[in-house]
Structure formats: C-alpha cells, structure tokens
Amino acid sequence: MLRMSFLCSSLFMVFCMPVSAQNLVNNADFHIGVELWADTPPDLVIASDSADWMDDPGSGSAKITNSASGNYNAGVRQCVSDGIIGGDLYDFGARVRVPSGQSEVGNAYLLGFVYDQEDCAGSQIAWPSSNPVSSADTWVPLARGDFLMPAGGMSILFNLVVNKLTANGGSFVADFDGVYMVPDGTLFWNGFESGTMVPWSDSVSP
C-alpha cells in the first residue's frame, strides 16, 4: 500500500509538499496522449508514441514530424500562465530522442516565448532556449537552468522544436518526453506525475 504521497524533510521543522505539484507544464509525460499540445504550426505533425523515456508501459511520448519541403524551424506549443512570476528563476527541460540515419539533417530543442500578458498574449519580451540535439538513438536531456523570468513576464509559450535544416524530399523526426518547467531548485520535479513508480523501483524497510 502506498502510504506516503508527500515529499517530507526535517531540518529543525517538518516540511511537506506534493512531489509533482511544481511542474508548470501540463501533460508533460504524455500519459494522456498528446492532449494540450494541439497548437501545431503548418508542416509539423505530433502523434502519440508508445516509447517512453522511463520505459513506463502506462505512458508514452510525443513523436513530432517536420515534413516541410524545405528547411523549416518550428515547434509544437503549449501556453503556460499559472505559476509564472516575473523576477523569479526557473529551470526547464525535457528528454529527447533523435533517431540516426534520417534522410534529412536537423536538430531538436526547447524554446520559450515570454509574454507580458497572461495566456501568451501581448508582446514577446524574452526567448529562452535549451541546448539542441542533432542525433541520439537513446533518450538524452535538454536543459536550461537558472532562467530569470523578466520582471514583466506573465506567461510563456513553450515550444518543442523540430528544426529541419535540409531539403532532400524527406521528413525529420524527433521524440519528446518528460517535459518540465519548475521554479529553480525544486527537488524531484519529475516524480510520479503519471501515477507510475518507474524508475522508483527499489525500496527499503525502516
């Protein structure tokens, strides 16, 4: 029986918090398919895939295909407003897999458009991004730490970018999973969002 649903620590006092409460991205692990990632520009297709970066059979990932006829840089998007506070630090990232041997050359990365109004309205005032990955047959991390939200920032349009750099008549594909945006320094951001115990498979008795 699962007896502990909160992460607790003690240092002269007891502090408890829900483990998964800090991730500001919705459906970050794609355990309900690709819902909430429906904002797709032309020539990009997002589909649910059974592969999961934690090998969780109850979850999955997002397969994004860039089928533009030429080189094309675009991302599947989700707007995040709740929890965005101007002047605060944030970490964001994901896991990505970019299969080798593709006919097209490209890369995958994360990109945010920060807006000065809620619901990704108004003017863009910052454009934070992660490291790009051009080829990886295993899941590798994308990450950007210590991003200082501008004082006027009220929302961020989160982009899972699949950047196609060549025009050989094919598509360029990348898989995303484990997406997160959290207040800087949050512990165990990627815990239990989909109700799974993977990879928390080891246990000890008190």
Residue pairs with C-beta under 8 A, 6 or more apart in sequence:
5 18
5 19
6 16
6 17
6 18
6 19
7 16
7 17
7 18
7 19
7 187
7 188
7 191
8 14
8 15
8 16
9 15
19 188
19 191
19 192
20 191
20 192
20 193
22 182
22 183
22 186
22 189
23 180
23 181
23 182
23 189
23 190
23 193
24 80
24 82
24 83
24 84
24 181
24 182
25 78
25 80
25 158
25 179
25 180
25 181
26 36
26 78
26 80
27 33
27 34
27 35
27 36
27 37
28 178
28 179
28 180
28 193
29 52
29 56
29 59
29 177
29 178
29 179
29 193
29 194
30 37
30 48
30 59
30 60
30 61
30 62
30 176
30 177
31 56
31 58
31 59
31 60
31 193
31 194
31 195
33 48
33 60
34 46
34 47
34 48
34 62
36 78
37 46
37 62
37 76
37 77
37 78
37 160
38 46
39 76
39 77
39 78
39 79
40 46
40 76
40 77
41 74
41 75
41 76
41 77
42 68
42 74
43 66
43 67
43 68
43 69
43 72
43 74
44 64
44 65
44 66
44 67
44 74
44 75
44 76
44 162
45 64
45 65
45 67
46 62
46 63
46 64
46 65
46 76
47 62
47 63
47 65
48 60
48 61
48 62
48 63
49 60
49 61
49 62
49 63
49 175
50 60
51 60
51 61
51 97
51 175
51 177
52 59
52 60
52 61
52 177
53 61
53 95
53 97
53 139
53 177
53 178
54 178
54 196
54 198
54 199
55 198
55 199
56 194
56 196
56 198
58 194
58 195
58 196
59 194
59 196
60 177
61 97
61 175
61 176
61 177
62 76
62 160
62 175
62 176
62 177
63 173
63 174
63 175
64 76
64 108
64 160
64 162
64 173
64 174
64 175
64 176
65 162
65 171
65 172
65 173
66 72
66 74
66 104
66 106
66 162
66 163
66 164
66 171
66 172
66 173
67 171
68 74
68 164
69 167
69 169
70 164
70 167
71 164
71 165
71 166
71 167
72 163
72 164
73 161
73 163
73 164
74 161
74 162
74 163
75 111
75 159
75 160
75 161
75 162
76 159
76 160
77 157
77 158
77 159
77 160
78 157
78 158
79 119
79 120
79 155
79 156
79 157
79 158
80 155
80 156
80 157
80 158
80 181
81 118
81 119
81 120
81 154
81 155
83 183
84 149
84 153
84 154
84 155
84 156
85 149
86 149
86 150
86 151
86 152
86 153
86 154
87 148
87 149
87 150
87 151
88 148
88 149
88 183
88 184
89 146
89 147
89 148
89 149
89 183
89 184
89 185
90 147
90 149
90 181
90 182
90 183
90 184
91 143
91 144
91 145
91 146
91 147
91 180
91 181
91 182
91 183
91 184
91 185
91 186
91 189
92 110
92 112
92 128
92 130
92 143
92 144
92 147
92 158
92 180
92 181
92 182
93 110
93 130
93 141
93 142
93 143
93 144
93 178
93 179
93 180
94 110
94 130
94 141
94 142
94 160
94 176
94 177
94 178
94 179
94 180
95 139
95 140
95 141
95 142
95 176
95 177
95 178
96 108
96 109
96 133
96 136
96 139
96 140
96 141
96 142
96 174
96 175
96 176
96 177
97 136
97 137
97 138
97 139
97 140
97 174
97 175
97 177
98 106
98 107
98 108
98 133
98 134
98 135
98 136
98 173
98 174
98 175
99 135
99 137
99 173
100 135
100 136
100 137
102 170
102 171
102 172
102 173
103 168
103 169
103 170
103 171
104 164
104 165
104 166
104 167
104 168
104 170
104 171
104 172
105 134
105 164
105 165
105 166
105 172
106 134
106 162
106 163
106 164
106 165
106 166
106 172
106 174
107 132
107 133
107 134
107 163
107 165
108 132
108 133
108 134
108 142
108 160
108 161
108 162
108 163
108 174
108 176
109 129
109 130
109 131
109 132
109 133
109 142
109 161
109 163
110 129
110 130
110 142
110 144
110 158
110 159
110 160
110 161
110 179
111 127
111 128
111 129
111 130
111 159
111 161
112 126
112 127
112 128
112 129
112 147
112 156
112 157
112 158
112 159
113 120
113 124
113 126
113 127
113 156
113 157
113 159
114 124
114 125
114 126
114 127
114 128
114 149
114 150
114 153
114 155
114 156
115 121
115 122
115 123
115 124
115 125
115 153
115 154
115 155
115 156
115 157
116 122
116 123
116 125
116 152
116 153
116 154
117 123
117 154
117 155
118 154
118 155
119 155
120 155
120 156
120 157
121 155
122 154
125 150
125 152
125 153
126 149
126 150
126 153
128 144
128 147
129 144
130 142
130 143
130 144
131 142
131 143
131 144
132 163
133 140
133 142
133 174
139 177
145 184
146 184
149 156
156 181
158 179
158 181
160 176
160 179
162 172
162 173
162 174
163 172
164 171
164 172
165 172
178 190
180 189
180 190
182 189
191 200
192 200
